């Protein structure tokens, strides 16, 4: 089962180019995390990681600032710190912040 699951993830990577995939909220993408968890913990561990990530990010998120910098609150109530958030999400925000600073 483990090797079949790993093969399916590799096929996903080959068939769907990165620029066509949905932007992941996390710095380590869901497929990369699940692949590594499957290698480390077997099929069950990888599958549970997939379910956990899927529940966290599918219903949206809210970005906000706290004493610790930017944070993201996921639909399931989890909080993700700035260093775990994907650059795909943060780069436009940083660009906007710098743009606003340069105007002021």
Secondary structure, 3 states (H helix, E strand, C coil): CHHHHHHHHHHHHHHCCHHHCCCCCECCCHHHHHHHHHHHHHHHHHHHHHHHHHHHHCCCEEEEEECCEEEEEECCCCEEEHHHECHHHHHHHHHHHHHHHHHC
